[in-house]
Amino acid sequence: MNDITARSEQYRGFTISVTPQKDNDDLWDFTYRLQREGEPEAQVITRSRTLGGYAAPETAYTAGLEVARTEVDNLLRP
């Protein structure tokens, strides 16, 4: 897969970093990382999505951000 630059944002005490990746079929997928503020690098959560694919890197980034936000919401659920 060909990587492009990751983009990050803060969300509910976590840093979310999403990297769109070009797969072998010329579609885009994503990898995201979650790191809670103040936690060591060893506790970073990394996930990737390699099914389906998106037509453009911006679409893959947006999808990755939404999936990562949902995971943060689930982690913080009481």
PyMOL Python script that loads the backbone (N, CA, C, O; Angstrom):
from pymol import cmd

cmd.read_pdbstr("""\
ATOM      1  N   MET A   1       0.835  -1.184   0.000  1.00  0.00           N
ATOM      2  CA  MET A   1       0.000   0.000   0.000  1.00  0.00           C
ATOM      3  C   MET A   1       0.876   1.242   0.000  1.00  0.00           C
ATOM      4  O   MET A   1       1.935   1.264   0.628  1.00  0.00           O
ATOM      5  N   ASN A   2       0.447   2.241  -0.682  1.00  0.00           N
ATOM      6  CA  ASN A   2       1.149   3.519  -0.697  1.00  0.00           C
ATOM      7  C   ASN A   2       0.531   4.429   0.353  1.00  0.00           C
ATOM      8  O   ASN A   2      -0.672   4.688   0.318  1.00  0.00           O
ATOM      9  N   ASP A   3       1.339   4.915   1.282  1.00  0.00           N
ATOM     10  CA  ASP A   3       0.844   5.792   2.336  1.00  0.00           C
ATOM     11  C   ASP A   3       0.957   7.246   1.905  1.00  0.00           C
ATOM     12  O   ASP A   3       1.846   7.617   1.139  1.00  0.00           O
ATOM     13  N   ILE A   4       0.041   8.059   2.409  1.00  0.00           N
ATOM     14  CA  ILE A   4       0.213   9.500   2.312  1.00  0.00           C
ATOM     15  C   ILE A   4       0.245  10.024   3.739  1.00  0.00           C
ATOM     16  O   ILE A   4       0.091   9.249   4.683  1.00  0.00           O
ATOM     17  N   THR A   5       0.434  11.276   3.907  1.00  0.00           N
ATOM     18  CA  THR A   5       0.645  11.867   5.220  1.00  0.00           C
ATOM     19  C   THR A   5      -0.564  11.702   6.136  1.00  0.00           C
ATOM     20  O   THR A   5      -1.708  11.894   5.724  1.00  0.00           O
ATOM     21  N   ALA A   6      -0.286  11.342   7.380  1.00  0.00           N
ATOM     22  CA  ALA A   6      -1.335  11.230   8.398  1.00  0.00           C
ATOM     23  C   ALA A   6      -1.775  12.620   8.829  1.00  0.00           C
ATOM     24  O   ALA A   6      -0.991  13.569   8.831  1.00  0.00           O
ATOM     25  N   ARG A   7      -3.037  12.716   9.192  1.00  0.00           N
ATOM     26  CA  ARG A   7      -3.564  13.946   9.779  1.00  0.00           C
ATOM     27  C   ARG A   7      -4.117  13.599  11.149  1.00  0.00           C
ATOM     28  O   ARG A   7      -4.663  12.516  11.359  1.00  0.00           O
ATOM     29  N   SER A   8      -3.970  14.527  12.072  1.00  0.00           N
ATOM     30  CA  SER A   8      -4.385  14.277  13.454  1.00  0.00           C
ATOM     31  C   SER A   8      -5.366  15.324  13.929  1.00  0.00           C
ATOM     32  O   SER A   8      -5.400  16.451  13.433  1.00  0.00           O
ATOM     33  N   GLU A   9      -6.166  14.921  14.907  1.00  0.00           N
ATOM     34  CA  GLU A   9      -7.057  15.860  15.584  1.00  0.00           C
ATOM     35  C   GLU A   9      -7.294  15.364  17.001  1.00  0.00           C
ATOM     36  O   GLU A   9      -7.154  14.175  17.287  1.00  0.00           O
ATOM     37  N   GLN A  10      -7.652  16.285  17.878  1.00  0.00           N
ATOM     38  CA  GLN A  10      -7.986  15.964  19.261  1.00  0.00           C
ATOM     39  C   GLN A  10      -9.484  15.691  19.337  1.00  0.00           C
ATOM     40  O   GLN A  10     -10.287  16.403  18.734  1.00  0.00           O
ATOM     41  N   TYR A  11      -9.852  14.649  20.090  1.00  0.00           N
ATOM     42  CA  TYR A  11     -11.263  14.318  20.258  1.00  0.00           C
ATOM     43  C   TYR A  11     -11.452  13.658  21.618  1.00  0.00           C
ATOM     44  O   TYR A  11     -10.954  12.556  21.847  1.00  0.00           O
ATOM     45  N   ARG A  12     -12.160  14.315  22.512  1.00  0.00           N
ATOM     46  CA  ARG A  12     -12.542  13.775  23.815  1.00  0.00           C
ATOM     47  C   ARG A  12     -11.362  13.204  24.603  1.00  0.00           C
ATOM     48  O   ARG A  12     -11.476  12.143  25.215  1.00  0.00           O
ATOM     49  N   GLY A  13     -10.240  13.906  24.586  1.00  0.00           N
ATOM     50  CA  GLY A  13      -9.076  13.482  25.357  1.00  0.00           C
ATOM     51  C   GLY A  13      -8.159  12.505  24.644  1.00  0.00           C
ATOM     52  O   GLY A  13      -7.219  11.986  25.247  1.00  0.00           O
ATOM     53  N   PHE A  14      -8.416  12.249  23.380  1.00  0.00           N
ATOM     54  CA  PHE A  14      -7.582  11.363  22.571  1.00  0.00           C
ATOM     55  C   PHE A  14      -7.023  12.134  21.384  1.00  0.00           C
ATOM     56  O   PHE A  14      -7.642  13.084  20.903  1.00  0.00           O
ATOM     57  N   THR A  15      -5.857  11.726  20.917  1.00  0.00           N
ATOM     58  CA  THR A  15      -5.344  12.186  19.634  1.00  0.00           C
ATOM     59  C   THR A  15      -5.652  11.088  18.632  1.00  0.00           C
ATOM     60  O   THR A  15      -5.247   9.939  18.807  1.00  0.00           O
ATOM     61  N   ILE A  16      -6.375  11.454  17.579  1.00  0.00           N
ATOM     62  CA  ILE A  16      -6.704  10.521  16.504  1.00  0.00           C
ATOM     63  C   ILE A  16      -5.839  10.889  15.316  1.00  0.00           C
ATOM     64  O   ILE A  16      -5.841  12.038  14.875  1.00  0.00           O
ATOM     65  N   SER A  17      -5.095   9.915  14.791  1.00  0.00           N
ATOM     66  CA  SER A  17      -4.282  10.115  13.585  1.00  0.00           C
ATOM     67  C   SER A  17      -4.777   9.143  12.520  1.00  0.00           C
ATOM     68  O   SER A  17      -4.809   7.932  12.740  1.00  0.00           O
ATOM     69  N   VAL A  18      -5.161   9.679  11.368  1.00  0.00           N
ATOM     70  CA  VAL A  18      -5.676   8.853  10.273  1.00  0.00           C
ATOM     71  C   VAL A  18      -4.757   9.001   9.069  1.00  0.00           C
ATOM     72  O   VAL A  18      -4.380  10.111   8.693  1.00  0.00           O
ATOM     73  N   THR A  19      -4.401   7.866   8.469  1.00  0.00           N
ATOM     74  CA  THR A  19      -3.560   7.851   7.276  1.00  0.00           C
ATOM     75  C   THR A  19      -4.284   7.116   6.155  1.00  0.00           C
ATOM     76  O   THR A  19      -4.473   5.903   6.244  1.00  0.00           O
ATOM     77  N   PRO A  20      -4.693   7.823   5.099  1.00  0.00           N
ATOM     78  CA  PRO A  20      -5.238   7.119   3.934  1.00  0.00           C
ATOM     79  C   PRO A  20      -4.133   6.298   3.274  1.00  0.00           C
ATOM     80  O   PRO A  20      -2.978   6.720   3.235  1.00  0.00           O
ATOM     81  N   GLN A  21      -4.491   5.126   2.757  1.00  0.00           N
ATOM     82  CA  GLN A  21      -3.522   4.250   2.103  1.00  0.00           C
ATOM     83  C   GLN A  21      -4.115   3.739   0.800  1.00  0.00           C
ATOM     84  O   GLN A  21      -5.266   3.304   0.762  1.00  0.00           O
ATOM     85  N   LYS A  22      -3.335   3.794  -0.254  1.00  0.00           N
ATOM     86  CA  LYS A  22      -3.788   3.285  -1.547  1.00  0.00           C
ATOM     87  C   LYS A  22      -3.559   1.785  -1.592  1.00  0.00           C
ATOM     88  O   LYS A  22      -2.455   1.311  -1.324  1.00  0.00           O
ATOM     89  N   ASP A  23      -4.611   1.031  -1.935  1.00  0.00           N
ATOM     90  CA  ASP A  23      -4.447  -0.417  -1.999  1.00  0.00           C
ATOM     91  C   ASP A  23      -4.106  -0.847  -3.423  1.00  0.00           C
ATOM     92  O   ASP A  23      -3.895  -0.004  -4.294  1.00  0.00           O
ATOM     93  N   ASN A  24      -4.054  -2.127  -3.655  1.00  0.00           N
ATOM     94  CA  ASN A  24      -3.626  -2.657  -4.950  1.00  0.00           C
ATOM     95  C   ASN A  24      -4.627  -2.446  -6.077  1.00  0.00           C
ATOM     96  O   ASN A  24      -4.261  -2.544  -7.249  1.00  0.00           O
ATOM     97  N   ASP A  25      -5.870  -2.162  -5.751  1.00  0.00           N
ATOM     98  CA  ASP A  25      -6.899  -1.955  -6.769  1.00  0.00           C
ATOM     99  C   ASP A  25      -7.147  -0.477  -7.051  1.00  0.00           C
ATOM    100  O   ASP A  25      -8.189  -0.124  -7.604  1.00  0.00           O
ATOM    101  N   ASP A  26      -6.223   0.379  -6.687  1.00  0.00           N
ATOM    102  CA  ASP A  26      -6.333   1.825  -6.883  1.00  0.00           C
ATOM    103  C   ASP A  26      -7.476   2.464  -6.105  1.00  0.00           C
ATOM    104  O   ASP A  26      -7.941   3.550  -6.453  1.00  0.00           O
ATOM    105  N   LEU A  27      -7.922   1.795  -5.060  1.00  0.00           N
ATOM    106  CA  LEU A  27      -8.876   2.392  -4.140  1.00  0.00           C
ATOM    107  C   LEU A  27      -8.119   2.770  -2.875  1.00  0.00           C
ATOM    108  O   LEU A  27      -6.976   2.355  -2.680  1.00  0.00           O
ATOM    109  N   TRP A  28      -8.750   3.548  -2.028  1.00  0.00           N
ATOM    110  CA  TRP A  28      -8.114   4.038  -0.807  1.00  0.00           C
ATOM    111  C   TRP A  28      -8.750   3.408   0.420  1.00  0.00           C
ATOM    112  O   TRP A  28      -9.974   3.299   0.504  1.00  0.00           O
ATOM    113  N   ASP A  29      -7.935   2.999   1.357  1.00  0.00           N
ATOM    114  CA  ASP A  29      -8.353   2.505   2.657  1.00  0.00           C
ATOM    115  C   ASP A  29      -7.697   3.405   3.701  1.00  0.00           C
ATOM    116  O   ASP A  29      -7.135   4.444   3.352  1.00  0.00           O
ATOM    117  N   PHE A  30      -7.759   3.023   4.976  1.00  0.00           N
ATOM    118  CA  PHE A  30      -7.154   3.872   6.002  1.00  0.00           C
ATOM    119  C   PHE A  30      -6.621   3.052   7.164  1.00  0.00           C
ATOM    120  O   PHE A  30      -7.024   1.913   7.397  1.00  0.00           O
ATOM    121  N   THR A  31      -5.703   3.676   7.879  1.00  0.00           N
ATOM    122  CA  THR A  31      -5.219   3.198   9.171  1.00  0.00           C
ATOM    123  C   THR A  31      -5.415   4.347  10.145  1.00  0.00           C
ATOM    124  O   THR A  31      -5.198   5.507   9.796  1.00  0.00           O
ATOM    125  N   TYR A  32      -5.830   4.020  11.381  1.00  0.00           N
ATOM    126  CA  TYR A  32      -5.918   5.087  12.380  1.00  0.00           C
ATOM    127  C   TYR A  32      -5.275   4.639  13.677  1.00  0.00           C
ATOM    128  O   TYR A  32      -5.189   3.451  13.990  1.00  0.00           O
ATOM    129  N   ARG A  33      -4.824   5.649  14.425  1.00  0.00           N
ATOM    130  CA  ARG A  33      -4.193   5.435  15.732  1.00  0.00           C
ATOM    131  C   ARG A  33      -4.907   6.302  16.755  1.00  0.00           C
ATOM    132  O   ARG A  33      -5.259   7.451  16.487  1.00  0.00           O
ATOM    133  N   LEU A  34      -5.113   5.727  17.931  1.00  0.00           N
ATOM    134  CA  LEU A  34      -5.705   6.461  19.049  1.00  0.00           C
ATOM    135  C   LEU A  34      -4.703   6.497  20.187  1.00  0.00           C
ATOM    136  O   LEU A  34      -4.151   5.467  20.575  1.00  0.00           O
ATOM    137  N   GLN A  35      -4.472   7.688  20.719  1.00  0.00           N
ATOM    138  CA  GLN A  35      -3.607   7.804  21.891  1.00  0.00           C
ATOM    139  C   GLN A  35      -4.269   8.740  22.887  1.00  0.00           C
ATOM    140  O   GLN A  35      -4.549   9.900  22.587  1.00  0.00           O
ATOM    141  N   ARG A  36      -4.513   8.209  24.076  1.00  0.00           N
ATOM    142  CA  ARG A  36      -5.114   9.025  25.131  1.00  0.00           C
ATOM    143  C   ARG A  36      -4.077  10.014  25.639  1.00  0.00           C
ATOM    144  O   ARG A  36      -2.907   9.667  25.803  1.00  0.00           O
ATOM    145  N   GLU A  37      -4.506  11.244  25.888  1.00  0.00           N
ATOM    146  CA  GLU A  37      -3.591  12.266  26.393  1.00  0.00           C
ATOM    147  C   GLU A  37      -2.945  11.789  27.688  1.00  0.00           C
ATOM    148  O   GLU A  37      -3.628  11.322  28.599  1.00  0.00           O
ATOM    149  N   GLY A  38      -1.635  11.911  27.759  1.00  0.00           N
ATOM    150  CA  GLY A  38      -0.889  11.542  28.948  1.00  0.00           C
ATOM    151  C   GLY A  38      -0.503  10.072  29.026  1.00  0.00           C
ATOM    152  O   GLY A  38       0.200   9.679  29.957  1.00  0.00           O
ATOM    153  N   GLU A  39      -0.938   9.255  28.086  1.00  0.00           N
ATOM    154  CA  GLU A  39      -0.602   7.828  28.085  1.00  0.00           C
ATOM    155  C   GLU A  39       0.677   7.608  27.280  1.00  0.00           C
ATOM    156  O   GLU A  39       0.948   8.354  26.340  1.00  0.00           O
ATOM    157  N   PRO A  40       1.463   6.595  27.635  1.00  0.00           N
ATOM    158  CA  PRO A  40       2.699   6.316  26.895  1.00  0.00           C
ATOM    159  C   PRO A  40       2.413   5.768  25.496  1.00  0.00           C
ATOM    160  O   PRO A  40       1.332   5.250  25.220  1.00  0.00           O
ATOM    161  N   GLU A  41       3.402   5.897  24.632  1.00  0.00           N
ATOM    162  CA  GLU A  41       3.309   5.423  23.247  1.00  0.00           C
ATOM    163  C   GLU A  41       2.960   3.935  23.187  1.00  0.00           C
ATOM    164  O   GLU A  41       2.310   3.487  22.243  1.00  0.00           O
ATOM    165  N   ALA A  42       3.384   3.179  24.180  1.00  0.00           N
ATOM    166  CA  ALA A  42       3.136   1.731  24.195  1.00  0.00           C
ATOM    167  C   ALA A  42       1.650   1.396  24.288  1.00  0.00           C
ATOM    168  O   ALA A  42       1.255   0.268  23.993  1.00  0.00           O
ATOM    169  N   GLN A  43       0.829   2.350  24.690  1.00  0.00           N
ATOM    170  CA  GLN A  43      -0.603   2.091  24.844  1.00  0.00           C
ATOM    171  C   GLN A  43      -1.425   2.615  23.676  1.00  0.00           C
ATOM    172  O   GLN A  43      -2.646   2.725  23.784  1.00  0.00           O
ATOM    173  N   VAL A  44      -0.784   2.936  22.576  1.00  0.00           N
ATOM    174  CA  VAL A  44      -1.493   3.413  21.388  1.00  0.00           C
ATOM    175  C   VAL A  44      -2.306   2.274  20.793  1.00  0.00           C
ATOM    176  O   VAL A  44      -1.833   1.140  20.720  1.00  0.00           O
ATOM    177  N   ILE A  45      -3.525   2.573  20.369  1.00  0.00           N
ATOM    178  CA  ILE A  45      -4.381   1.612  19.675  1.00  0.00           C
ATOM    179  C   ILE A  45      -4.267   1.900  18.187  1.00  0.00           C
ATOM    180  O   ILE A  45      -4.462   3.038  17.760  1.00  0.00           O
ATOM    181  N   THR A  46      -3.952   0.878  17.390  1.00  0.00           N
ATOM    182  CA  THR A  46      -3.836   1.041  15.936  1.00  0.00           C
ATOM    183  C   THR A  46      -4.794   0.078  15.256  1.00  0.00           C
ATOM    184  O   THR A  46      -4.849  -1.103  15.597  1.00  0.00           O
ATOM    185  N   ARG A  47      -5.548   0.592  14.292  1.00  0.00           N
ATOM    186  CA  ARG A  47      -6.489  -0.224  13.527  1.00  0.00           C
ATOM    187  C   ARG A  47      -6.343   0.131  12.052  1.00  0.00           C
ATOM    188  O   ARG A  47      -5.940   1.242  11.707  1.00  0.00           O
ATOM    189  N   SER A  48      -6.677  -0.827  11.183  1.00  0.00           N
ATOM    190  CA  SER A  48      -6.690  -0.513   9.754  1.00  0.00           C
ATOM    191  C   SER A  48      -7.917  -1.110   9.102  1.00  0.00           C
ATOM    192  O   SER A  48      -8.457  -2.126   9.540  1.00  0.00           O
ATOM    193  N   ARG A  49      -8.332  -0.460   8.061  1.00  0.00           N
ATOM    194  CA  ARG A  49      -9.501  -0.870   7.295  1.00  0.00           C
ATOM    195  C   ARG A  49      -9.016  -1.178   5.892  1.00  0.00           C
ATOM    196  O   ARG A  49      -8.526  -0.291   5.193  1.00  0.00           O
ATOM    197  N   THR A  50      -9.148  -2.420   5.477  1.00  0.00           N
ATOM    198  CA  THR A  50      -8.655  -2.798   4.156  1.00  0.00           C
ATOM    199  C   THR A  50      -9.728  -3.459   3.303  1.00  0.00           C
ATOM    200  O   THR A  50      -9.421  -4.020   2.251  1.00  0.00           O
ATOM    201  N   LEU A  51     -10.960  -3.404   3.733  1.00  0.00           N
ATOM    202  CA  LEU A  51     -12.059  -3.953   2.939  1.00  0.00           C
ATOM    203  C   LEU A  51     -12.830  -2.818   2.284  1.00  0.00           C
ATOM    204  O   LEU A  51     -12.913  -1.719   2.833  1.00  0.00           O
ATOM    205  N   GLY A  52     -13.378  -3.076   1.143  1.00  0.00           N
ATOM    206  CA  GLY A  52     -14.198  -2.065   0.491  1.00  0.00           C
ATOM    207  C   GLY A  52     -13.353  -1.119  -0.315  1.00  0.00           C
ATOM    208  O   GLY A  52     -13.077  -1.375  -1.487  1.00  0.00           O
ATOM    209  N   GLY A  53     -12.945  -0.052   0.279  1.00  0.00           N
ATOM    210  CA  GLY A  53     -12.127   0.933  -0.410  1.00  0.00           C
ATOM    211  C   GLY A  53     -12.931   2.164  -0.771  1.00  0.00           C
ATOM    212  O   GLY A  53     -14.155   2.112  -0.889  1.00  0.00           O
ATOM    213  N   TYR A  54     -12.240   3.252  -0.941  1.00  0.00           N
ATOM    214  CA  TYR A  54     -12.847   4.549  -1.236  1.00  0.00           C
ATOM    215  C   TYR A  54     -12.186   5.119  -2.479  1.00  0.00           C
ATOM    216  O   TYR A  54     -11.023   4.828  -2.760  1.00  0.00           O
ATOM    217  N   ALA A  55     -12.918   5.923  -3.217  1.00  0.00           N
ATOM    218  CA  ALA A  55     -12.436   6.439  -4.500  1.00  0.00           C
ATOM    219  C   ALA A  55     -11.343   7.496  -4.357  1.00  0.00           C
ATOM    220  O   ALA A  55     -10.543   7.680  -5.274  1.00  0.00           O
ATOM    221  N   ALA A  56     -11.297   8.190  -3.226  1.00  0.00           N
ATOM    222  CA  ALA A  56     -10.341   9.291  -3.059  1.00  0.00           C
ATOM    223  C   ALA A  56      -9.740   9.253  -1.654  1.00  0.00           C
ATOM    224  O   ALA A  56     -10.382   8.765  -0.723  1.00  0.00           O
ATOM    225  N   PRO A  57      -8.525   9.758  -1.489  1.00  0.00           N
ATOM    226  CA  PRO A  57      -7.898   9.753  -0.164  1.00  0.00           C
ATOM    227  C   PRO A  57      -8.667  10.586   0.861  1.00  0.00           C
ATOM    228  O   PRO A  57      -8.710  10.226   2.038  1.00  0.00           O
ATOM    229  N   GLU A  58      -9.268  11.682   0.436  1.00  0.00           N
ATOM    230  CA  GLU A  58     -10.037  12.523   1.359  1.00  0.00           C
ATOM    231  C   GLU A  58     -11.238  11.757   1.921  1.00  0.00           C
ATOM    232  O   GLU A  58     -11.576  11.898   3.096  1.00  0.00           O
ATOM    233  N   THR A  59     -11.875  10.953   1.077  1.00  0.00           N
ATOM    234  CA  THR A  59     -13.010  10.139   1.524  1.00  0.00           C
ATOM    235  C   THR A  59     -12.545   9.086   2.522  1.00  0.00           C
ATOM    236  O   THR A  59     -13.211   8.850   3.530  1.00  0.00           O
ATOM    237  N   ALA A  60     -11.414   8.457   2.250  1.00  0.00           N
ATOM    238  CA  ALA A  60     -10.862   7.464   3.177  1.00  0.00           C
ATOM    239  C   ALA A  60     -10.502   8.123   4.510  1.00  0.00           C
ATOM    240  O   ALA A  60     -10.734   7.538   5.568  1.00  0.00           O
ATOM    241  N   TYR A  61      -9.940   9.328   4.469  1.00  0.00           N
ATOM    242  CA  TYR A  61      -9.602  10.053   5.695  1.00  0.00           C
ATOM    243  C   TYR A  61     -10.861  10.329   6.517  1.00  0.00           C
ATOM    244  O   TYR A  61     -10.886  10.090   7.724  1.00  0.00           O
ATOM    245  N   THR A  62     -11.899  10.829   5.859  1.00  0.00           N
ATOM    246  CA  THR A  62     -13.146  11.148   6.553  1.00  0.00           C
ATOM    247  C   THR A  62     -13.760   9.896   7.170  1.00  0.00           C
ATOM    248  O   THR A  62     -14.224   9.925   8.310  1.00  0.00           O
ATOM    249  N   ALA A  63     -13.761   8.804   6.422  1.00  0.00           N
ATOM    250  CA  ALA A  63     -14.299   7.541   6.941  1.00  0.00           C
ATOM    251  C   ALA A  63     -13.485   7.061   8.137  1.00  0.00           C
ATOM    252  O   ALA A  63     -14.054   6.628   9.139  1.00  0.00           O
ATOM    253  N   GLY A  64     -12.167   7.134   8.044  1.00  0.00           N
ATOM    254  CA  GLY A  64     -11.309   6.715   9.146  1.00  0.00           C
ATOM    255  C   GLY A  64     -11.528   7.547  10.394  1.00  0.00           C
ATOM    256  O   GLY A  64     -11.531   7.019  11.506  1.00  0.00           O
ATOM    257  N   LEU A  65     -11.712   8.843  10.213  1.00  0.00           N
ATOM    258  CA  LEU A  65     -11.955   9.736  11.338  1.00  0.00           C
ATOM    259  C   LEU A  65     -13.269   9.384  12.030  1.00  0.00           C
ATOM    260  O   LEU A  65     -13.338   9.366  13.259  1.00  0.00           O
ATOM    261  N   GLU A  66     -14.303   9.107  11.256  1.00  0.00           N
ATOM    262  CA  GLU A  66     -15.596   8.749  11.837  1.00  0.00           C
ATOM    263  C   GLU A  66     -15.525   7.423  12.595  1.00  0.00           C
ATOM    264  O   GLU A  66     -16.089   7.303  13.682  1.00  0.00           O
ATOM    265  N   VAL A  67     -14.842   6.435  12.035  1.00  0.00           N
ATOM    266  CA  VAL A  67     -14.688   5.143  12.711  1.00  0.00           C
ATOM    267  C   VAL A  67     -13.901   5.324  14.011  1.00  0.00           C
ATOM    268  O   VAL A  67     -14.267   4.757  15.041  1.00  0.00           O
ATOM    269  N   ALA A  68     -12.835   6.104  13.968  1.00  0.00           N
ATOM    270  CA  ALA A  68     -12.018   6.335  15.163  1.00  0.00           C
ATOM    271  C   ALA A  68     -12.811   7.079  16.237  1.00  0.00           C
ATOM    272  O   ALA A  68     -12.703   6.749  17.418  1.00  0.00           O
ATOM    273  N   ARG A  69     -13.598   8.069  15.851  1.00  0.00           N
ATOM    274  CA  ARG A  69     -14.429   8.787  16.826  1.00  0.00           C
ATOM    275  C   ARG A  69     -15.425   7.842  17.488  1.00  0.00           C
ATOM    276  O   ARG A  69     -15.659   7.922  18.695  1.00  0.00           O
ATOM    277  N   THR A  70     -16.008   6.951  16.699  1.00  0.00           N
ATOM    278  CA  THR A  70     -16.947   5.971  17.255  1.00  0.00           C
ATOM    279  C   THR A  70     -16.245   5.067  18.261  1.00  0.00           C
ATOM    280  O   THR A  70     -16.812   4.746  19.306  1.00  0.00           O
ATOM    281  N   GLU A  71     -15.023   4.655  17.956  1.00  0.00           N
ATOM    282  CA  GLU A  71     -14.278   3.818  18.901  1.00  0.00           C
ATOM    283  C   GLU A  71     -13.986   4.579  20.190  1.00  0.00           C
ATOM    284  O   GLU A  71     -14.110   4.014  21.276  1.00  0.00           O
ATOM    285  N   VAL A  72     -13.603   5.845  20.089  1.00  0.00           N
ATOM    286  CA  VAL A  72     -13.371   6.655  21.292  1.00  0.00           C
ATOM    287  C   VAL A  72     -14.660   6.755  22.102  1.00  0.00           C
ATOM    288  O   VAL A  72     -14.639   6.580  23.320  1.00  0.00           O
ATOM    289  N   ASP A  73     -15.775   7.031  21.441  1.00  0.00           N
ATOM    290  CA  ASP A  73     -17.057   7.118  22.146  1.00  0.00           C
ATOM    291  C   ASP A  73     -17.359   5.815  22.881  1.00  0.00           C
ATOM    292  O   ASP A  73     -17.830   5.837  24.018  1.00  0.00           O
ATOM    293  N   ASN A  74     -17.091   4.681  22.236  1.00  0.00           N
ATOM    294  CA  ASN A  74     -17.331   3.382  22.867  1.00  0.00           C
ATOM    295  C   ASN A  74     -16.378   3.135  24.037  1.00  0.00           C
ATOM    296  O   ASN A  74     -16.775   2.549  25.044  1.00  0.00           O
ATOM    297  N   LEU A  75     -15.132   3.574  23.913  1.00  0.00           N
ATOM    298  CA  LEU A  75     -14.178   3.415  25.012  1.00  0.00           C
ATOM    299  C   LEU A  75     -14.586   4.228  26.238  1.00  0.00           C
ATOM    300  O   LEU A  75     -14.335   3.818  27.372  1.00  0.00           O
ATOM    301  N   LEU A  76     -15.213   5.374  26.009  1.00  0.00           N
ATOM    302  CA  LEU A  76     -15.592   6.264  27.105  1.00  0.00           C
ATOM    303  C   LEU A  76     -17.000   6.002  27.632  1.00  0.00           C
ATOM    304  O   LEU A  76     -17.439   6.647  28.584  1.00  0.00           O
ATOM    305  N   ARG A  77     -17.698   5.070  27.023  1.00  0.00           N
ATOM    306  CA  ARG A  77     -19.065   4.758  27.448  1.00  0.00           C
ATOM    307  C   ARG A  77     -19.033   4.207  28.869  1.00  0.00           C
ATOM    308  O   ARG A  77     -18.217   3.340  29.182  1.00  0.00           O
ATOM    309  N   PRO A  78     -19.925   4.713  29.738  1.00  0.00           N
ATOM    310  CA  PRO A  78     -19.930   4.240  31.137  1.00  0.00           C
ATOM    311  C   PRO A  78     -20.388   2.799  31.266  1.00  0.00           C
ATOM    312  O   PRO A  78     -20.443   2.266  32.375  1.00  0.00           O
TER     313      PRO A  78
END
""", "prot")
cmd.dss("prot")
cmd.show_as("cartoon", "prot")
cmd.util.cbc("prot")
cmd.orient("prot")
